[in-house]
């Protein structure tokens, strides 16, 4: 069982920056990711990072957001720069835990990011 605790959300203005953090308990964490869900929309992938630190980003955040992780601390971060009102959403941390040949998905409780114009 993995528990995730997110922090770092807030309210800020267009063009601002924010860093989200997510602490994961447990071991054998493989891929870590951030998703977001805006009001009335489906949850969407923002960025992923493998245990080998390969990253992948949604087109909408490329060049503005950066995902990173600290494997020793089981932490994943999302640095968000040049924020836009359309980045307003609840941001969720997601991790996959490998147990033998299986991967299990875990989600954080979500943290609200609001960007005003």
One Martini backbone bead per residue (centre of mass of N, CA, C, O) as a GRO file, in nm:
protein
  117
    1UNK     BB    1   0.097   0.036   0.022
    2UNK     BB    2   0.026   0.374  -0.087
    3UNK     BB    3   0.101   0.704   0.018
    4UNK     BB    4  -0.019   1.040  -0.058
    5UNK     BB    5   0.132   1.375  -0.028
    6UNK     BB    6   0.028   1.692  -0.096
    7UNK     BB    7   0.175   2.011  -0.209
    8UNK     BB    8   0.149   2.375  -0.320
    9UNK     BB    9  -0.095   2.505  -0.360
   10UNK     BB   10  -0.287   2.786  -0.521
   11UNK     BB   11  -0.301   3.143  -0.562
   12UNK     BB   12  -0.251   3.309  -0.880
   13UNK     BB   13  -0.105   3.479  -1.133
   14UNK     BB   14  -0.036   3.552  -1.424
   15UNK     BB   15   0.296   3.417  -1.468
   16UNK     BB   16   0.343   3.241  -1.247
   17UNK     BB   17   0.474   3.034  -0.975
   18UNK     BB   18   0.496   2.674  -0.892
   19UNK     BB   19   0.531   2.409  -0.640
   20UNK     BB   20   0.489   2.071  -0.637
   21UNK     BB   21   0.430   1.810  -0.392
   22UNK     BB   22   0.516   1.449  -0.336
   23UNK     BB   23   0.463   1.198  -0.096
   24UNK     BB   24   0.585   0.861  -0.074
   25UNK     BB   25   0.508   0.566   0.030
   26UNK     BB   26   0.701   0.307   0.009
   27UNK     BB   27   0.790   0.076  -0.250
   28UNK     BB   28   0.858   0.027  -0.576
   29UNK     BB   29   0.871   0.287  -0.739
   30UNK     BB   30   0.811   0.405  -1.045
   31UNK     BB   31   0.604   0.579  -1.180
   32UNK     BB   32   0.561   0.932  -1.194
   33UNK     BB   33   0.282   1.172  -1.159
   34UNK     BB   34   0.080   1.427  -1.321
   35UNK     BB   35  -0.244   1.550  -1.279
   36UNK     BB   36  -0.554   1.701  -1.412
   37UNK     BB   37  -0.866   1.885  -1.309
   38UNK     BB   38  -1.111   2.051  -1.449
   39UNK     BB   39  -1.394   2.194  -1.464
   40UNK     BB   40  -1.583   1.972  -1.662
   41UNK     BB   41  -1.334   1.779  -1.687
   42UNK     BB   42  -1.104   1.566  -1.758
   43UNK     BB   43  -0.856   1.388  -1.671
   44UNK     BB   44  -0.506   1.481  -1.712
   45UNK     BB   45  -0.202   1.461  -1.836
   46UNK     BB   46   0.109   1.623  -1.762
   47UNK     BB   47   0.336   1.425  -1.617
   48UNK     BB   48   0.631   1.215  -1.639
   49UNK     BB   49   0.843   0.979  -1.437
   50UNK     BB   50   1.092   0.778  -1.411
   51UNK     BB   51   1.333   0.611  -1.235
   52UNK     BB   52   1.534   0.720  -1.478
   53UNK     BB   53   1.424   1.021  -1.555
   54UNK     BB   54   1.212   1.007  -1.762
   55UNK     BB   55   1.024   1.234  -1.963
   56UNK     BB   56   0.677   1.365  -1.989
   57UNK     BB   57   0.454   1.583  -2.184
   58UNK     BB   58   0.226   1.791  -2.230
   59UNK     BB   59   0.184   2.020  -2.469
   60UNK     BB   60   0.061   2.252  -2.277
   61UNK     BB   61   0.352   2.239  -2.083
   62UNK     BB   62   0.574   2.272  -2.258
   63UNK     BB   63   0.835   2.478  -2.123
   64UNK     BB   64   0.691   2.527  -1.818
   65UNK     BB   65   0.721   2.242  -1.708
   66UNK     BB   66   0.868   2.040  -1.428
   67UNK     BB   67   0.975   1.720  -1.363
   68UNK     BB   68   1.064   1.555  -1.050
   69UNK     BB   69   1.291   1.345  -0.848
   70UNK     BB   70   1.337   1.165  -0.525
   71UNK     BB   71   1.426   0.850  -0.453
   72UNK     BB   72   1.518   0.864  -0.153
   73UNK     BB   73   1.225   1.021  -0.077
   74UNK     BB   74   0.977   0.977  -0.254
   75UNK     BB   75   0.968   1.225  -0.461
   76UNK     BB   76   0.755   1.465  -0.632
   77UNK     BB   77   0.769   1.724  -0.882
   78UNK     BB   78   0.616   2.053  -0.986
   79UNK     BB   79   0.721   2.289  -1.202
   80UNK     BB   80   0.550   2.605  -1.246
   81UNK     BB   81   0.543   2.816  -1.524
   82UNK     BB   82   0.378   3.045  -1.678
   83UNK     BB   83   0.096   3.084  -1.582
   84UNK     BB   84  -0.243   3.000  -1.659
   85UNK     BB   85  -0.576   2.988  -1.643
   86UNK     BB   86  -0.579   2.694  -1.787
   87UNK     BB   87  -0.427   2.565  -1.523
   88UNK     BB   88  -0.675   2.539  -1.376
   89UNK     BB   89  -0.676   2.296  -1.106
   90UNK     BB   90  -0.662   1.975  -1.003
   91UNK     BB   91  -0.381   1.819  -0.860
   92UNK     BB   92  -0.237   1.491  -0.922
   93UNK     BB   93  -0.087   1.234  -0.780
   94UNK     BB   94   0.103   0.957  -0.935
   95UNK     BB   95   0.161   0.605  -0.876
   96UNK     BB   96   0.371   0.319  -0.935
   97UNK     BB   97   0.365  -0.013  -0.813
   98UNK     BB   98   0.585  -0.279  -0.786
   99UNK     BB   99   0.455  -0.625  -0.783
  100UNK     BB  100   0.637  -0.797  -0.936
  101UNK     BB  101   0.432  -0.809  -1.229
  102UNK     BB  102   0.283  -0.569  -1.100
  103UNK     BB  103   0.074  -0.270  -1.124
  104UNK     BB  104   0.005   0.000  -0.903
  105UNK     BB  105  -0.233   0.249  -0.833
  106UNK     BB  106  -0.187   0.589  -0.707
  107UNK     BB  107  -0.353   0.858  -0.521
  108UNK     BB  108  -0.404   1.163  -0.449
  109UNK     BB  109  -0.610   1.425  -0.319
  110UNK     BB  110  -0.526   1.694  -0.409
  111UNK     BB  111  -0.449   2.022  -0.559
  112UNK     BB  112  -0.511   2.356  -0.580
  113UNK     BB  113  -0.505   2.554  -0.886
  114UNK     BB  114  -0.510   2.915  -0.925
  115UNK     BB  115  -0.548   3.129  -1.216
  116UNK     BB  116  -0.532   3.463  -1.276
  117UNK     BB  117  -0.583   3.740  -1.509
   0.00000   0.00000   0.00000
